[in-house]
Amino acid sequence: MSENWQLFQGNGKRQEGVIEILKNLETPPWRKFGKPEYLEKNASQIRERWQKIRKLAENREREQRRGENFRLYPQLSENEELPSEIKDVINAVNAAIYLRRPLLVTGNPGSGKSSLAYALAHELNLGTVLSWAITARSTIQEALYSYDAIGRLQDAQQGEEKNIGEYITLGALGTAFLASDLPRVLLIDEIDKSDINLPNDLLNLLEEGQFPIPELVRRSPKNNSENSQTTPFTIQTQDEGIDALIEDGWIRCHAFPIIVMTSNGERDFPPAFKRRCLRITMPEPKKEGLEAIVKAHFGETKFKEHSSTINQLISEFLDEGQLGKPQRNRATDQLLNTIYVLTCSVSPKAKDEESVKKLLLKRLSAND
């Protein structure tokens, strides 16, 4: 296996030349999408859109920090090996990139499921993360695109009707499948909260990598020679202020997006859906991993300055030395919150520290 197998390494660092590697990755014959001629013909506008996407990412500092601070494991010495559960996650993520398959990521709250998507976008330099937060009322239609028929009608009544493309906005899912020579990172968060049919509704898109926008298809030159638009449709995307050109009303991907679907394990999924995903479970971070996460967020200097307090909090967070305790059932951000409150310049008095720790490190179980 080549030394470039691990495009994603989970350490917050970008691999040199990763963009060119991604552009030239060999695609499995059964996962080829789009036509190369389209990319050649539209290379200029695709390149311009990517420049805007990266600029947008630079302006989203919070999202950038989330990707930079993600750590699957601490920095290892030359002779140390990764734990097997960490290797499994890294291998699964890279296999998903190579195979153009979605990831279905389970794990306890706070284990880094959602942050994995931001880490992927950061390490692979793929711009902003497209995010679709699932609820019980979520539908695939809303994630593909919306059509403002009322706005168009109102404009028509006032004699101000614009090009139909201006009334259409791609959702996160639709934007992820726009033609490009690089994949976008798409986070489908908490898919187990969805309606029972939504995973099956996704199957065709995950297999075919394309979908039509009927309002545009009807007006394309191919389908309406008498009353058609001869130039591409300009439509809005999920990326703020960034439009896309659509020629015939179809969205067709070329580089299949890197899709991270998170689940809290609250329900099972149909076999047909699971077959199309690579499934992984995010491991619970151990002491060394938590130290690496804390250092990434607070810096080495602050870690050393408050090492005694931080190490004590990590031990309490992990319930070290307390036999018979149930699984810790706490989220990593609870530890970060506690460290911040107890080590900031204005912190609770010594007599209040235990009360504050008890409040901030409460277990997530219903009876705590």
Backbone torsions as a table, in degrees:
resi	resn	phi	psi	omega
1	MET	NA	140.1	-174.5
2	SER	-69.8	158.1	-179.4
3	GLU	-68.1	-15.7	179.1
4	ASN	-91.1	10.7	-178.9
5	TRP	-55.6	-45.6	-177.1
6	GLN	-86.9	82.5	174.5
7	LEU	-67.1	-38.3	174.3
8	PHE	-104.9	129.7	-176.9
9	GLN	-121.4	-7.9	176.0
10	GLY	72.0	22.0	-178.0
11	ASN	-117.1	7.4	178.3
12	GLY	80.8	5.1	-176.7
13	LYS	-110.5	144.1	177.0
14	ARG	-88.6	135.4	176.1
15	GLN	-78.0	136.5	-178.2
16	GLU	-62.6	133.0	178.2
17	GLY	72.6	20.8	-173.8
18	VAL	-64.4	-31.6	-179.0
19	ILE	-64.7	-45.8	179.1
20	GLU	-65.0	-36.5	177.7
21	ILE	-62.2	-45.4	-179.8
22	LEU	-63.0	-40.0	-179.6
23	LYS	-64.4	-30.8	-173.8
24	ASN	-105.5	10.3	178.7
25	LEU	-61.0	134.4	176.1
26	GLU	-70.8	134.9	-176.9
27	THR	-100.4	134.7	173.9
28	PRO	-56.3	137.7	-175.9
29	PRO	-54.0	-32.6	-177.7
30	TRP	-85.5	2.0	179.2
31	ARG	-124.8	26.5	176.5
32	LYS	-84.2	134.2	-178.3
33	PHE	-129.2	150.5	175.5
34	GLY	67.9	-179.4	179.4
35	LYS	-119.3	133.8	-179.8
36	PRO	-56.1	-32.3	-178.6
37	GLU	-60.4	-33.0	-179.7
38	TYR	-65.3	-43.1	179.6
39	LEU	-63.2	-40.3	179.3
40	GLU	-64.3	-43.9	-178.0
41	LYS	-65.3	-36.2	-174.2
42	ASN	-110.6	23.1	-175.8
43	ALA	-57.1	-38.9	-176.4
44	SER	-65.0	-48.9	-178.0
45	GLN	-72.0	-30.4	176.2
46	ILE	-68.1	-42.7	177.5
47	ARG	-62.4	-42.1	179.6
48	GLU	-64.1	-40.5	178.9
49	ARG	-63.7	-39.6	179.2
50	TRP	-66.7	-35.7	176.1
51	GLN	-61.2	-40.7	178.1
52	LYS	-68.9	-37.5	179.5
53	ILE	-63.5	-42.6	179.4
54	ARG	-67.8	-37.5	176.9
55	LYS	-63.4	-40.7	177.6
56	LEU	-61.8	-41.0	179.1
57	ALA	-63.6	-39.3	179.4
58	GLU	-62.7	-30.5	-178.1
59	ASN	-83.7	-10.9	178.5
60	ARG	-99.2	79.8	-172.9
61	GLU	-63.8	-38.5	-178.5
62	ARG	-63.6	-42.1	178.4
63	GLU	-65.6	-38.9	178.0
64	GLN	-61.8	-46.1	-179.7
65	ARG	-62.1	-37.9	-179.2
66	ARG	-61.3	-38.9	177.8
67	GLY	-73.7	-42.7	-178.5
68	GLU	-64.6	-35.8	-173.8
69	ASN	-87.1	-4.7	179.6
70	PHE	-69.9	132.2	176.8
71	ARG	-137.7	126.1	172.7
72	LEU	-84.2	-22.4	-175.7
73	TYR	-163.7	160.1	177.6
74	PRO	-75.9	168.2	176.6
75	GLN	-65.7	131.0	-175.4
76	LEU	-98.5	151.9	172.4
77	SER	-76.7	172.8	-172.3
78	GLU	-60.1	-34.8	-174.7
79	ASN	-96.7	-3.1	-178.7
80	GLU	-81.3	148.9	177.0
81	GLU	-116.2	150.7	178.0
82	LEU	-67.6	143.9	171.5
83	PRO	-59.8	150.6	-174.8
84	SER	-60.7	-36.5	-177.8
85	GLU	-69.1	-28.9	176.4
86	ILE	-74.2	-42.4	176.6
87	LYS	-56.6	-41.4	-178.5
88	ASP	-61.0	-42.3	-179.8
89	VAL	-65.3	-48.3	-178.5
90	ILE	-61.9	-44.0	179.8
91	ASN	-65.3	-39.4	179.8
92	ALA	-64.7	-43.0	179.9
93	VAL	-62.0	-46.8	-179.4
94	ASN	-67.8	-36.9	176.6
95	ALA	-62.3	-39.1	179.0
96	ALA	-63.1	-37.8	178.6
97	ILE	-65.3	-45.4	-178.0
98	TYR	-69.0	-38.2	-174.5
99	LEU	-89.7	-4.9	-177.5
100	ARG	56.5	51.2	179.1
101	ARG	-124.8	149.9	177.5
102	PRO	-72.0	156.6	173.2
103	LEU	-102.7	133.3	171.5
104	LEU	-109.3	109.2	-170.1
105	VAL	-109.9	118.7	176.2
106	THR	-109.1	167.6	179.9
107	GLY	155.1	166.3	180.0
108	ASN	-68.9	156.9	175.7
109	PRO	-54.4	135.6	178.3
110	GLY	82.7	7.7	-178.6
111	SER	-86.1	-2.3	175.6
112	GLY	100.5	18.6	-177.6
113	LYS	-62.1	-53.7	-178.7
114	SER	-68.9	-37.9	-178.4
115	SER	-64.6	-22.6	177.8
116	LEU	-57.8	-39.1	179.8
117	ALA	-63.7	-42.1	-179.6
118	TYR	-69.7	-33.9	176.0
119	ALA	-66.0	-39.5	177.4
120	LEU	-61.9	-46.7	-179.8
121	ALA	-62.4	-37.7	-179.5
122	HIS	-71.8	-52.0	-175.5
123	GLU	-64.5	-33.7	-177.9
124	LEU	-96.8	1.4	177.0
125	ASN	56.7	50.0	-175.0
126	LEU	-107.8	26.1	173.4
127	GLY	75.1	-150.8	-176.8
128	THR	-76.6	157.1	175.0
129	VAL	-90.0	130.3	173.0
130	LEU	-86.2	127.3	-171.5
131	SER	-124.1	132.5	175.7
132	TRP	-124.5	106.0	-179.8
133	ALA	-87.1	120.3	-173.1
134	ILE	-86.2	138.7	169.1
135	THR	-128.7	177.0	179.8
136	ALA	-64.7	-19.7	-178.1
137	ARG	-99.9	2.3	-177.0
138	SER	-66.3	141.6	175.6
139	THR	-128.4	155.8	179.4
140	ILE	-66.1	-30.1	-179.5
141	GLN	-60.0	-45.8	-178.2
142	GLU	-64.6	-29.4	-179.8
143	ALA	-81.4	-21.5	178.5
144	LEU	-81.5	-59.1	-179.8
145	TYR	-167.2	162.0	173.3
146	SER	-125.5	148.9	-179.6
147	TYR	-123.7	118.7	-177.7
148	ASP	-87.1	76.7	-177.9
149	ALA	-66.9	-36.9	-179.1
150	ILE	-66.1	-43.7	178.2
151	GLY	-61.4	-38.5	179.9
152	ARG	-67.5	-40.7	178.9
153	LEU	-63.7	-43.4	179.7
154	GLN	-62.8	-41.7	178.5
155	ASP	-65.0	-39.5	-179.8
156	ALA	-63.3	-40.5	-179.8
157	GLN	-64.8	-28.2	179.5
158	GLN	-95.5	6.1	179.5
159	GLY	70.7	25.4	-176.4
160	GLU	-120.5	21.9	-176.6
161	GLU	-60.8	133.5	-178.4
162	LYS	-103.3	-177.8	174.2
163	ASN	-56.6	137.4	-174.4
164	ILE	-58.3	-28.5	179.5
165	GLY	-59.9	-26.0	-178.7
166	GLU	-73.8	-9.6	178.5
167	TYR	-101.4	5.9	-177.8
168	ILE	-117.6	132.2	178.8
169	THR	-128.8	124.8	176.8
170	LEU	-72.5	140.4	172.6
171	GLY	-83.0	-173.5	-178.0
172	ALA	-60.9	-42.9	-178.6
173	LEU	-67.0	-45.1	179.3
174	GLY	-63.8	-41.0	179.2
175	THR	-63.3	-37.7	-178.4
176	ALA	-63.0	-24.6	-175.7
177	PHE	-99.0	9.8	174.7
178	LEU	-63.4	147.2	-179.1
179	ALA	-61.5	133.1	-179.3
180	SER	-166.4	158.8	175.2
181	ASP	-91.5	-0.3	175.5
182	LEU	-127.6	146.1	179.8
183	PRO	-80.6	147.2	168.9
184	ARG	-89.7	157.8	174.2
185	VAL	-98.4	124.2	-178.7
186	LEU	-119.5	125.5	175.8
187	LEU	-103.5	117.9	171.9
188	ILE	-105.8	101.0	-166.7
189	ASP	-92.3	127.2	175.9
190	GLU	60.1	56.6	-178.6
191	ILE	-66.0	-20.3	178.6
192	ASP	-69.7	-9.2	176.1
193	LYS	-86.7	-4.8	-173.4
194	SER	-73.8	166.4	169.0
195	ASP	-57.5	150.1	-173.9
196	ILE	-59.7	-25.4	-176.4
197	ASN	-88.9	-14.4	-172.8
198	LEU	-61.7	-44.4	177.8
199	PRO	-56.0	-40.4	177.4
200	ASN	-68.6	-32.4	178.0
201	ASP	-64.0	-26.9	-178.6
202	LEU	-77.5	-18.5	-168.7
203	LEU	-58.0	-46.0	-176.8
204	ASN	-62.9	-43.0	179.6
205	LEU	-64.3	-40.9	-179.5
206	LEU	-66.5	-27.5	179.5
207	GLU	-87.0	-42.4	-172.4
208	GLU	-92.7	-26.1	178.2
209	GLY	68.9	24.1	-178.9
210	GLN	-156.2	158.8	175.4
211	PHE	-158.9	152.8	179.8
212	PRO	-94.2	156.0	167.1
213	ILE	-110.5	97.3	-171.2
214	PRO	-53.5	-36.2	-179.3
215	GLU	-61.1	-28.4	178.0
216	LEU	-91.8	-36.8	-178.8
217	VAL	-57.2	-41.5	-178.2
218	ARG	-63.4	-23.8	-176.2
219	ARG	-104.9	4.1	179.9
220	SER	-75.4	153.1	-179.1
221	PRO	-55.9	-32.0	-177.5
222	LYS	-65.4	-32.8	-171.9
223	ASN	-108.1	-6.5	-176.3
224	ASN	-152.2	79.7	-173.0
225	SER	-68.5	-26.8	-176.9
226	GLU	-81.8	-36.5	-174.8
227	ASN	-132.6	68.9	-174.3
228	SER	-124.4	162.0	176.0
229	GLN	-95.5	122.8	-174.1
230	THR	-85.3	-16.8	178.0
231	THR	-103.6	160.7	-179.9
232	PRO	-60.4	150.6	175.6
233	PHE	-77.7	134.6	173.5
234	THR	-99.3	118.8	-179.0
235	ILE	-124.7	158.0	178.2
236	GLN	-81.6	153.9	178.8
237	THR	-120.9	177.2	177.7
238	GLN	-68.4	-22.1	178.3
239	ASP	-76.6	120.6	-174.6
240	GLU	-54.6	120.3	175.4
241	GLY	76.0	9.9	-177.8
242	ILE	-116.4	119.1	179.8
243	ASP	-95.7	170.5	176.1
244	ALA	-138.5	151.3	177.5
245	LEU	-100.7	129.4	179.7
246	ILE	-121.5	125.5	-173.4
247	GLU	-81.3	-48.4	-171.0
248	ASP	-124.5	14.8	178.6
249	GLY	89.9	2.1	179.1
250	TRP	-109.3	139.0	170.5
251	ILE	-99.1	117.7	-178.1
252	ARG	-127.4	120.8	178.9
253	CYS	-78.9	155.6	172.0
254	HIS	-116.4	-47.8	172.1
255	ALA	-100.4	109.6	-176.6
256	PHE	-60.0	132.8	-176.5
257	PRO	-63.7	154.6	173.4
258	ILE	-86.6	104.7	-172.4
259	ILE	-103.6	124.4	175.8
260	VAL	-111.7	110.3	176.6
261	MET	-104.5	122.9	-177.8
262	THR	-101.1	150.7	179.2
263	SER	-147.5	140.5	175.6
264	ASN	-89.2	7.3	178.0
265	GLY	74.9	24.1	-176.6
266	GLU	-83.4	-10.9	178.6
267	ARG	-155.6	163.0	175.8
268	ASP	-93.8	166.5	-179.7
269	PHE	-122.1	156.7	-179.3
270	PRO	-60.5	145.7	179.0
271	PRO	-54.1	-38.5	-179.1
272	ALA	-62.5	-33.9	178.6
273	PHE	-74.4	-46.1	-178.6
274	LYS	-63.5	-33.1	-179.8
275	ARG	-62.3	-28.0	-177.0
276	ARG	-91.1	2.0	-178.2
277	CYS	-118.2	157.4	166.3
278	LEU	-100.5	123.4	-171.6
279	ARG	-104.3	131.1	178.2
280	ILE	-138.1	157.5	174.9
281	THR	-117.4	125.9	178.6
282	MET	-70.5	126.2	-179.1
283	PRO	-73.4	152.8	173.3
284	GLU	-73.1	128.7	-179.0
285	PRO	-66.0	137.2	175.6
286	LYS	-91.3	-175.0	-173.3
287	LYS	-55.7	-48.5	-177.6
288	GLU	-63.1	-40.0	179.0
289	GLY	-65.6	-40.1	178.5
290	LEU	-65.8	-37.8	177.5
291	GLU	-61.5	-41.8	179.2
292	ALA	-64.2	-40.0	178.9
293	ILE	-64.6	-44.1	180.0
294	VAL	-62.8	-43.5	179.3
295	LYS	-63.8	-38.1	179.9
296	ALA	-64.2	-35.2	-177.5
297	HIS	-85.7	-37.5	-173.7
298	PHE	-105.4	-17.5	-178.4
299	GLY	91.8	155.0	-178.4
300	GLU	-62.8	-39.0	-175.9
301	THR	-61.7	-49.8	-179.3
302	LYS	-67.0	-34.7	178.8
303	PHE	-61.0	-45.6	179.9
304	LYS	-67.4	-39.6	-178.4
305	GLU	-62.5	-36.3	-177.3
306	HIS	-117.9	31.1	-173.3
307	SER	-58.1	-39.0	-178.5
308	SER	-62.7	-49.3	179.9
309	THR	-63.8	-44.5	-177.2
310	ILE	-64.9	-44.7	179.7
311	ASN	-63.9	-36.3	177.5
312	GLN	-65.4	-42.0	179.6
313	LEU	-66.2	-39.3	177.3
314	ILE	-61.9	-42.3	178.6
315	SER	-62.1	-43.4	179.6
316	GLU	-68.4	-37.4	177.8
317	PHE	-60.1	-38.2	-179.1
318	LEU	-88.0	-3.9	-177.0
319	ASP	59.3	37.0	-178.2
320	GLU	-62.9	134.7	176.1
321	GLY	80.0	3.5	-179.4
322	GLN	-109.0	96.1	-175.9
323	LEU	-73.6	150.7	176.3
324	GLY	81.8	0.0	179.4
325	LYS	-76.1	147.0	173.6
326	PRO	-72.2	173.0	177.8
327	GLN	-51.7	141.8	-167.7
328	ARG	-56.7	-33.8	173.1
329	ASN	52.0	47.7	174.5
330	ARG	-131.8	158.1	-179.9
331	ALA	-99.6	148.2	-177.1
332	THR	-60.0	-33.8	-179.4
333	ASP	-67.1	-21.0	173.8
334	GLN	-65.7	-39.4	176.6
335	LEU	-63.9	-45.0	-179.9
336	LEU	-62.4	-40.7	178.0
337	ASN	-60.8	-43.5	-178.0
338	THR	-65.9	-44.2	178.3
339	ILE	-60.3	-43.2	-178.9
340	TYR	-61.2	-48.2	-176.7
341	VAL	-64.8	-38.9	-174.8
342	LEU	-86.3	-7.9	-179.9
343	THR	-122.3	1.2	179.6
344	CYS	-76.0	168.6	-173.4
345	SER	-61.8	-32.9	175.2
346	VAL	-113.6	96.4	-175.3
347	SER	-116.5	163.7	-179.3
348	PRO	-60.6	153.6	175.0
349	LYS	-66.5	157.6	-175.7
350	ALA	-54.3	-38.5	-176.8
351	LYS	-69.0	-18.7	-179.2
352	ASP	-98.2	-7.0	-173.0
353	GLU	-60.9	-44.3	-178.6
354	GLU	-62.4	-40.2	179.3
355	SER	-64.7	-41.1	179.8
356	VAL	-66.1	-44.2	178.5
357	LYS	-60.4	-43.5	-179.6
358	LYS	-61.6	-38.3	179.9
359	LEU	-68.1	-47.1	-173.1
360	LEU	-79.2	-24.9	-178.4
361	LEU	-104.2	23.6	177.1
362	LYS	-57.7	140.7	175.5
363	ARG	-66.8	158.3	-177.5
364	LEU	-89.3	0.3	179.0
365	SER	-73.2	154.4	-172.0
366	ALA	-65.8	-26.9	-173.6
367	ASN	-97.1	14.4	179.0
368	ASP	-103.1	NA	NA
